[in-house]
């Protein structure tokens, strides 16, 4: 019983000595792992006089979680080696672009397709640190980011037969999702209130949109959104779908209600990333005393 009380007392004293509130500010660069095909770069070329067509296509593998991210965290150190943090971060991702080029004898026609991700995360995290040695220490963390995600697609092509440029902007949204993140870092102490750190991390996020909506459609710079009905403008995405067809004028035509959103097959979009961060950690209160002094240990 005495030993248990002594252990409990030591834990309370240790927590009292090392408990500290702090904030962390860190910009980071997120790099795509490039595992999934997002779009393609393609071309087709007509060879005059030879009745020949050459077509090529290259996959664009990327993640919509790539780009520069801003991060802010509020943390609490229970001991010198264990902390919890609650972070918030925002990313407007780096564009991922595909294209398709049609080469004629004396001209070419180019269409581009651009995807841009938007990611806001609330990230509860557990942090485990090594003992301090020569004013630096290492740490690992495990987090479960709660993600609010959307992304835009922007298509620019040529309207036939007018030859005018047309632009389509479509927004994809979905449910709140939970990912997994892990980071490894090194931290160095400048003084009792200020530390610098650098870290490398991996965050896994997979996003499946629930719906999409075309928010802008322009032909030659003029707003032409009104030419669309509801099924053209809006889509909902489901795991299981049933499609009906009607036989009309010698061909099968998909049947759906044009006054309601179109039902389409659900799909995944990658947002995972490898992050490189450098930041500052600021303690809001200075350390009171070392554990040994509190326990009167020599």
C-alpha positions as CSV (number, residue, x, y, z in Angstrom):
1,X,0.0,0.0,0.0
2,X,2.9,2.3,0.9
3,X,4.6,1.7,-2.4
4,X,1.4,2.4,-4.3
5,X,0.9,5.7,-2.5
6,X,4.5,6.6,-3.1
7,X,4.2,5.8,-6.8
8,X,1.0,7.8,-7.1
9,X,2.6,10.7,-5.3
10,X,5.6,10.6,-7.7
11,X,3.3,10.7,-10.7
12,X,1.4,13.7,-9.3
13,X,4.6,15.6,-8.5
14,X,6.1,14.8,-11.9
15,X,2.9,16.0,-13.7
16,X,2.9,19.1,-11.6
17,X,6.5,19.9,-12.4
18,X,6.3,19.3,-16.1
19,X,2.7,20.3,-17.0
20,X,2.9,23.2,-19.4
21,X,0.6,24.8,-22.0
22,X,2.2,25.7,-25.3
23,X,1.4,26.7,-28.9
24,X,3.0,25.6,-32.1
25,X,3.1,27.4,-35.4
26,X,4.4,25.6,-38.4
27,X,4.1,26.1,-42.2
28,X,4.6,22.9,-44.1
29,X,5.0,21.7,-47.6
30,X,3.0,18.7,-48.6
31,X,4.3,16.4,-51.3
32,X,2.1,14.1,-53.3
33,X,2.9,10.4,-53.1
34,X,1.6,10.0,-56.6
35,X,-0.2,6.7,-56.2
36,X,-3.5,7.3,-58.0
37,X,-4.3,8.5,-61.5
38,X,-6.2,11.8,-61.3
39,X,-6.2,12.8,-64.9
40,X,-4.2,12.4,-68.2
41,X,-2.2,14.3,-70.7
42,X,-3.1,13.3,-74.2
43,X,-2.7,14.3,-77.8
44,X,-3.9,13.3,-81.2
45,X,-2.2,14.1,-84.5
46,X,-3.5,14.0,-88.0
47,X,-0.9,13.4,-90.7
48,X,-2.0,15.1,-93.9
49,X,-2.0,13.0,-97.1
50,X,-1.2,9.7,-95.2
51,X,-4.7,9.1,-93.8
52,X,-3.0,8.4,-90.5
53,X,-3.8,9.3,-86.9
54,X,-1.4,9.1,-84.0
55,X,-2.7,9.3,-80.4
56,X,-0.7,9.3,-77.2
57,X,-1.7,9.4,-73.5
58,X,0.2,9.8,-70.2
59,X,-1.2,9.3,-66.7
60,X,-1.0,12.1,-64.2
61,X,-0.6,10.5,-60.7
62,X,-1.0,12.9,-57.9
63,X,-2.9,13.8,-54.7
64,X,-5.1,16.8,-54.0
65,X,-3.4,17.2,-50.6
66,X,-0.2,18.5,-52.2
67,X,0.9,22.2,-51.7
68,X,1.6,24.6,-48.9
69,X,-0.3,24.2,-45.6
70,X,-0.6,26.4,-42.6
71,X,-0.8,24.8,-39.1
72,X,-1.5,26.0,-35.6
73,X,-1.6,23.8,-32.5
74,X,-2.4,24.2,-28.8
75,X,-0.6,21.6,-26.7
76,X,-0.3,20.5,-23.1
77,X,2.7,18.6,-21.7
78,X,1.7,16.2,-18.9
79,X,5.3,15.1,-18.5
80,X,8.6,15.9,-20.2
81,X,7.9,13.0,-22.5
82,X,4.2,12.9,-23.1
83,X,2.0,15.7,-24.6
84,X,-1.4,16.0,-26.3
85,X,-2.1,18.6,-29.0
86,X,-5.1,19.9,-30.8
87,X,-4.2,21.4,-34.1
88,X,-6.0,23.2,-37.0
89,X,-4.7,23.4,-40.5
90,X,-5.8,24.7,-43.9
91,X,-4.6,23.8,-47.4
92,X,-5.6,25.2,-50.7
93,X,-3.8,22.6,-52.8
94,X,-1.4,22.9,-55.6
95,X,-3.2,22.4,-59.0
96,X,-3.1,19.0,-60.7
97,X,-3.6,19.5,-64.5
98,X,-4.4,17.3,-67.4
99,X,-4.7,18.3,-71.0
100,X,-5.7,17.0,-74.5
101,X,-4.3,18.5,-77.7
102,X,-5.6,17.9,-81.2
103,X,-3.0,18.7,-83.8
104,X,-4.2,19.7,-87.3
105,X,-2.1,20.4,-90.3
106,X,-1.8,24.2,-89.6
107,X,-3.3,24.5,-86.1
108,X,-4.0,22.9,-82.8
109,X,-6.9,22.7,-80.3
110,X,-6.0,22.5,-76.6
111,X,-8.3,21.5,-73.7
112,X,-7.2,21.6,-70.1
113,X,-8.6,20.0,-67.0
114,X,-7.4,21.3,-63.6
115,X,-8.2,19.9,-60.1
116,X,-7.6,21.9,-56.9
117,X,-8.2,20.5,-53.4
118,X,-9.4,22.4,-50.3
119,X,-8.6,20.8,-46.9
120,X,-9.5,22.1,-43.4
121,X,-8.4,19.7,-40.6
122,X,-8.9,19.5,-36.8
123,X,-6.2,17.2,-35.6
124,X,-6.1,15.7,-32.0
125,X,-2.6,14.2,-31.5
126,X,-0.6,12.3,-29.0
127,X,3.1,13.2,-28.8
128,X,5.9,11.0,-27.3
129,X,9.3,12.6,-26.8
130,X,12.7,11.3,-25.9
131,X,14.8,12.6,-23.0
132,X,16.5,15.9,-23.7
133,X,20.2,15.6,-24.7
134,X,22.5,18.5,-25.5
135,X,19.6,20.9,-25.9
136,X,17.7,18.7,-28.4
137,X,15.4,15.8,-28.4
138,X,13.3,13.7,-30.8
139,X,9.6,12.9,-30.9
140,X,7.0,10.9,-32.7
141,X,3.3,11.7,-32.9
142,X,0.1,9.9,-33.8
143,X,-2.9,11.9,-34.9
144,X,-6.4,11.4,-36.2
145,X,-7.3,14.4,-38.2
146,X,-11.0,15.3,-38.7
147,X,-11.2,16.5,-42.3
148,X,-13.5,18.9,-44.1
149,X,-12.8,18.5,-47.8
150,X,-13.9,19.8,-51.1
151,X,-12.2,20.2,-54.5
152,X,-12.9,22.0,-57.7
153,X,-12.5,21.0,-61.4
154,X,-12.0,23.6,-64.0
155,X,-12.3,22.6,-67.7
156,X,-11.4,24.9,-70.6
157,X,-12.1,23.8,-74.1
158,X,-13.3,24.9,-77.5
159,X,-17.0,25.0,-78.3
160,X,-18.0,23.5,-81.6
161,X,-19.0,24.7,-84.1
162,X,-18.7,28.4,-82.9
163,X,-15.0,28.0,-82.1
164,X,-15.4,30.0,-78.9
165,X,-13.7,29.1,-75.6
166,X,-15.9,27.5,-73.0
167,X,-15.2,27.1,-69.3
168,X,-16.8,24.8,-66.8
169,X,-16.2,25.1,-63.0
170,X,-17.6,22.2,-60.9
171,X,-17.4,21.8,-57.1
172,X,-17.3,18.4,-55.3
173,X,-18.2,18.0,-51.6
174,X,-18.6,15.2,-49.2
175,X,-19.0,14.1,-45.6
176,X,-16.6,14.9,-42.8
177,X,-13.9,12.2,-42.7
178,X,-11.3,11.0,-40.3
179,X,-7.7,10.2,-41.4
180,X,-4.5,9.0,-39.7
181,X,-1.3,10.9,-39.4
182,X,2.2,10.1,-38.0
183,X,5.2,12.4,-37.7
184,X,8.8,12.2,-36.7
185,X,10.6,15.3,-35.6
186,X,13.6,16.9,-33.8
187,X,13.3,19.8,-31.4
188,X,15.9,22.2,-30.0
189,X,15.6,24.5,-27.0
190,X,16.5,28.1,-27.4
191,X,15.4,29.1,-23.9
192,X,12.8,28.1,-21.3
193,X,10.0,29.5,-23.3
194,X,11.0,29.0,-26.9
195,X,11.9,25.9,-29.1
196,X,12.5,25.3,-32.8
197,X,11.6,22.1,-34.5
198,X,11.5,20.3,-37.8
199,X,9.5,17.2,-38.8
200,X,8.6,14.8,-41.5
201,X,5.1,13.3,-41.5
202,X,2.7,11.2,-43.4
203,X,-1.1,11.7,-43.5
204,X,-3.5,9.3,-45.0
205,X,-6.8,10.7,-46.2
206,X,-9.2,9.2,-48.8
207,X,-12.1,11.3,-50.0
208,X,-15.3,10.1,-51.7
209,X,-17.6,13.0,-52.8
210,X,-21.3,12.8,-52.1
211,X,-22.3,15.4,-54.6
212,X,-21.1,17.8,-57.2
213,X,-22.5,21.0,-58.8
214,X,-21.5,23.0,-61.8
215,X,-21.2,26.5,-60.5
216,X,-20.0,28.3,-63.6
217,X,-20.4,27.8,-67.3
218,X,-19.2,30.4,-69.8
219,X,-19.0,30.4,-73.6
220,X,-16.8,33.2,-75.0
221,X,-16.8,34.8,-71.6
222,X,-20.6,35.0,-71.4
223,X,-22.5,33.3,-68.6
224,X,-24.4,30.3,-70.1
225,X,-25.4,28.4,-67.0
226,X,-29.1,28.9,-67.7
227,X,-29.0,26.4,-70.7
228,X,-28.6,23.5,-68.2
229,X,-31.3,21.7,-66.4
230,X,-30.9,20.4,-62.8
231,X,-29.6,16.9,-63.9
232,X,-26.9,18.6,-66.0
233,X,-25.8,20.9,-63.1
234,X,-26.0,18.6,-60.1
235,X,-24.9,15.0,-59.4
236,X,-25.2,12.7,-56.3
237,X,-22.8,9.8,-55.8
238,X,-23.8,6.4,-54.4
239,X,-22.1,3.1,-53.9
240,X,-24.9,1.2,-55.6
241,X,-26.8,2.6,-58.5
242,X,-29.4,1.3,-60.9
243,X,-29.6,2.8,-64.4
244,X,-32.7,2.5,-66.7
245,X,-32.5,2.7,-70.5
246,X,-35.2,3.3,-73.1
247,X,-35.0,2.1,-76.7
248,X,-35.6,5.2,-78.8
249,X,-35.1,5.6,-82.6
250,X,-33.0,2.5,-82.9
251,X,-30.7,3.1,-79.9
252,X,-30.7,2.7,-76.1
253,X,-31.0,6.1,-74.2
254,X,-30.4,6.4,-70.5
255,X,-33.6,7.4,-68.7
256,X,-33.6,9.9,-65.8
257,X,-35.5,12.8,-64.3
258,X,-34.0,16.0,-65.7
259,X,-35.5,18.1,-62.8
260,X,-33.5,16.2,-60.2
261,X,-29.7,15.6,-59.6
262,X,-28.1,12.9,-61.7
263,X,-27.2,9.7,-59.8
264,X,-23.7,8.5,-60.5
265,X,-21.3,5.8,-59.2
266,X,-19.3,6.8,-56.1
267,X,-15.5,7.1,-56.5
268,X,-12.4,7.9,-54.4
269,X,-10.1,10.8,-54.7
270,X,-6.6,10.8,-53.0
271,X,-5.7,13.5,-50.5
272,X,-2.8,11.7,-48.7
273,X,0.5,13.5,-48.5
274,X,4.1,13.5,-47.2
275,X,4.7,16.7,-45.2
276,X,7.9,18.6,-44.4
277,X,7.6,21.2,-41.7
278,X,9.7,23.7,-39.8
279,X,8.2,25.7,-36.9
280,X,8.3,27.3,-33.5
281,X,7.0,26.1,-30.2
282,X,6.2,28.7,-27.5
283,X,5.5,27.8,-23.9
284,X,2.9,30.0,-22.4
285,X,4.3,29.6,-18.8
286,X,7.9,29.0,-17.8
287,X,8.9,25.8,-16.1
288,X,8.5,26.0,-12.3
289,X,11.1,23.6,-11.1
290,X,12.8,20.4,-12.0
291,X,11.4,17.1,-10.8
292,X,14.4,16.3,-8.7
293,X,14.2,19.5,-6.8
294,X,10.5,19.0,-6.1
295,X,11.2,15.6,-4.7
296,X,14.2,16.9,-2.8
297,X,16.4,14.3,-4.5
298,X,20.2,14.8,-4.5
